[in-house]
Amino acid sequence: MKQYSIFNIIGPDMIGPSSSHTAGAAKIGFMALKIFGMPVKRVLFELHGSFSETYQGHGTDKALLAGVLGIQHNDERLRDAFELANGRVNYAFIKQDLGEVHPNTVRITMEDEQGKSCVVQGCSIGGAHALITKIDDVDVEIDGAYDTIITVHKDQPGMVATLSRIFAEERINIAYMKLYRETRGHHAIMVLEVDEHLRSEQLEKIKQQQDVYKVRWISRGEEKCKCEVV
Amino acid sequence: MQMRSSVEIIEYCHEHHMSLFEYVLAYEYALNGQTREVCMQQMKGYWSIMRDSVEKGLYDTSKGQGRIIQRKAQDVYQLARQGQTASGTTMLKAVAYGLAVMEVNITMGHIVAAPTAGASGVLPAVFLSLQENFGLKDDQIIEGLFVAGMIGSIVAKNASISGATGGCQAEVGTGAAMAAGGGVYMLGGSMEEVFSAGAIAIKNLMGLICDPVAGLVEVPCQKRNGIGVANSLMAIDLVRAKMYSYIPFDEVVQAMKEVGDLMPACHRETGIGGIANSKTGQQIRKEIFIK
C-alpha cells in the first residue's frame, strides 16, 4: 500500500492550469532533456490521447517545449516557451496514435547540433507526476524520484556484478534496479535508482568499464542539468 | 507510522503526547528521511507562493484573461471591502482570495497544488482569511498547513483526490476539508475537532461532479473554489460553536469513495457531462476548439 508524502498533497508549486496537462507535461520534457544530455536543436512532439485532444487549452504544448528547453514546471518562463525557443530550437507538435498507452502520453524526438538523436516517451499520470516509459526502443519506467543511471551494455554474464561492485566501492546504495534486453547476447539495458547524489567522476568510472557502451544519468527531481537551452 | 485513519492517528498522538503537527513531521521523517528543518523550509516556501498567488490574482491582471472566464476576483474583493454584502465582509473577502488564485492558475501563473491545481484556491484563501482575522503568525500557519496535508493524505489513501477518479468532491471537497481541519488546528481546536471540521466540509460537497466546460480548468472550477472556501469557513465556525459531525471523519471518507466509485465517467473530468454538456457549455467548447 502506497503512502503519500504531505508534499504530494500540498504541492508541488507549479505553473497552472493543470497538474496533469501542464506540470506533468513539463516534467516529461525536462526528464527527456536530462536523458538526452545535450542541448536540443530540433524536437518533435507526438501527442497521444487526451494530450492530443486538449493540449492547447492547458498549455501542454508550452509545458513540453519548456521542459526540453530546461525550464521546469514551477518556472514562470514556462508561459513564454514559444518565444524563448524562437531562433534557438526548431519544434513541431503533431497528433499521433501511439497504441495501447496511457491517455496522457507523448513521444519526444530530440536532435542536437551534430544530428545525434534520441527518442523518449513518457506519460503524465496525475497529480503532476510523470513517468518515462520508453527510451529509444526500450521500455523503461522512470519517475525521477531518485538519481537514475541507465547503462547500455553487452548482454553477457557478470555485467551486473561488475557494475554493482563499482557502486559498492563508491558507497552508493542501490534503491531499485531493473534489467531489460531485446535479444539474448546483444544489447542489454540496466536502470539503477540510487539513494545518493551521483558525481560525474563516479559516472566516468562506469563508462570506462569494458562492454559498457553507453551511460545516461538523470539527476533527481528538480536538480538542474547542464544542457539547458535557455 | 501511517496516514490511514483519524482514529489511529488520534490514538497514537494521545499515547505519545504528540500534537497532530508533530505526528506529521514524524511521519515524513519515517517515510523519506526528511528532517524537520527541510520540511519546515519547504512548507514556508509554499506558503509564500500561496500568498503571492492571492496577491497576484487580486492586483496583477497583466497576464490577461482565461480562455472562457474574465478576471473578476478584483471586483468581488472590492465589493467585500465596501462592506454592503449579503455574505459578510470576512466571507466574501476569503471567497475573492480563492477566486483570485484560480485566475492566476488559469493564466499560467505560479500556484501550489492543494491537493490539485484545480482546487488550489481553497487552502490559501481560508488560511489567509484566518491569519488576518485572528492575527495568526506565519509559524502557526505552517503548522496548520502540515495538519491540512495530513487530512488530504488520509483522503488520498482511502478515497481519491483526483477529479478524474472521484469527481469534484475529491478535489474541492478534499481541499475544503484540509482547510477546515487545518483551520481548526490553528485556532486551538482539539484533535477530534480538527477531524470533525474535515468531516463536515466533505459531507457538504459530497457527490459534487467534475464537469469542466471544454475540459478547461475554468467553468465551473473557479466558482467551485469559492464554495469550497465558504464551506470551509462555515465548518470551522460550526465546530468552534461545538456543533460536530455526527458521522466520524473516516466513515465520511469511506462514503466519499463509494460515491466516487459509482460516479459515471461523464461526470469525472471528461468534459462531456453536467455543465460541460449544457447547450451553452457545448457552444463554448465549439468556439474554443473548432475554429
Chai-1 contact restraints between the chains, C-beta under 6 A:
chainA,res_idxA,chainB,res_idxB,connection_type,confidence,min_distance_angstrom,max_distance_angstrom,comment,restraint_id
A,Q3,B,L31,contact,1.0,0.0,6.0,A-B,restraint_1
A,Y4,B,S153,contact,1.0,0.0,6.0,A-B,restraint_2
A,Y4,B,A156,contact,1.0,0.0,6.0,A-B,restraint_3
A,S5,B,L31,contact,1.0,0.0,6.0,A-B,restraint_4
A,I6,B,V24,contact,1.0,0.0,6.0,A-B,restraint_5
A,I6,B,E28,contact,1.0,0.0,6.0,A-B,restraint_6
A,I6,B,G149,contact,1.0,0.0,6.0,A-B,restraint_7
A,I9,B,P115,contact,1.0,0.0,6.0,A-B,restraint_8
A,I9,B,G149,contact,1.0,0.0,6.0,A-B,restraint_9
A,I9,B,G152,contact,1.0,0.0,6.0,A-B,restraint_10
A,I9,B,S153,contact,1.0,0.0,6.0,A-B,restraint_11
A,I10,B,A114,contact,1.0,0.0,6.0,A-B,restraint_12
A,I10,B,L145,contact,1.0,0.0,6.0,A-B,restraint_13
A,I10,B,G149,contact,1.0,0.0,6.0,A-B,restraint_14
A,G11,B,Y46,contact,1.0,0.0,6.0,A-B,restraint_15
A,G11,B,V112,contact,1.0,0.0,6.0,A-B,restraint_16
A,D13,B,I49,contact,1.0,0.0,6.0,A-B,restraint_17
A,D13,B,V112,contact,1.0,0.0,6.0,A-B,restraint_18
A,I15,B,M108,contact,1.0,0.0,6.0,A-B,restraint_19
A,I15,B,H110,contact,1.0,0.0,6.0,A-B,restraint_20
A,G16,B,N105,contact,1.0,0.0,6.0,A-B,restraint_21
A,G16,B,M108,contact,1.0,0.0,6.0,A-B,restraint_22
A,G16,B,I111,contact,1.0,0.0,6.0,A-B,restraint_23
A,G16,B,A117,contact,1.0,0.0,6.0,A-B,restraint_24
A,P17,B,N105,contact,1.0,0.0,6.0,A-B,restraint_25
A,P17,B,I106,contact,1.0,0.0,6.0,A-B,restraint_26
A,P17,B,V217,contact,1.0,0.0,6.0,A-B,restraint_27
A,S18,B,A117,contact,1.0,0.0,6.0,A-B,restraint_28
A,S18,B,V217,contact,1.0,0.0,6.0,A-B,restraint_29
A,S19,B,A113,contact,1.0,0.0,6.0,A-B,restraint_30
A,S19,B,T116,contact,1.0,0.0,6.0,A-B,restraint_31
A,S19,B,A117,contact,1.0,0.0,6.0,A-B,restraint_32
A,T54,B,G215,contact,1.0,0.0,6.0,A-B,restraint_33
A,G57,B,L216,contact,1.0,0.0,6.0,A-B,restraint_34
A,G59,B,M108,contact,1.0,0.0,6.0,A-B,restraint_35
A,E76,B,H110,contact,1.0,0.0,6.0,A-B,restraint_36
A,R79,B,M108,contact,1.0,0.0,6.0,A-B,restraint_37
A,G126,B,S162,contact,1.0,0.0,6.0,A-B,restraint_38
